[in-house]
Amino acid sequence: MDLNLEHPVGTAMGSLFQLIIADLKNSTPLWEDLVMKASKLHMCLRSAIQAISTYLDAFQKIADAATNSKGGSKEIGTALTRVCLRHKAVETKMKSFTAAIMDCLIAPLQEK
């Protein structure tokens, strides 16, 4: 499409294009800051997931010990196992969210 810059529509389109380019150039530091902060969030979430994982492993050991005991502790162990499984489901969702931050936000923005 050939824009005739003598025509009012062509002039308006050219001016609009220049404004968009100027806005994009001015917003580059903001995008870089977002990528930097998202990367920091990603690293913190990975650390938190690691801590949650080790906590849940210790919690599961207690639940298993209670389940394998005699008497009323079996029911407590079963209940603790259910709680642990629910927390592991939350951990899995956190892992998915953390991966999405990297795959769908940080990496694409760094490529651009």
C-alpha angles and dihedrals in degrees: 000000000000113000114212103212090194089066116083092235091051091049091049092049091049092050092047091050091051091049092051092049091048091050091050092050091049093049096053094096089052092054091046090051090050091052091048093049092044090052090052090049089050092052092047092049091050089053091048091049090052091051091047091050094053091044091052091048090055091044091051091052090056091047091049092049091051092046092051094049126094126255129011094344090080091071090048089050091051091050091048090050090054090050090049092051091052091051090049088054089055089048090053091052090049090052090051092049092047092050090048091054089057099038100038104030117018101037096045092047092048089053091053 
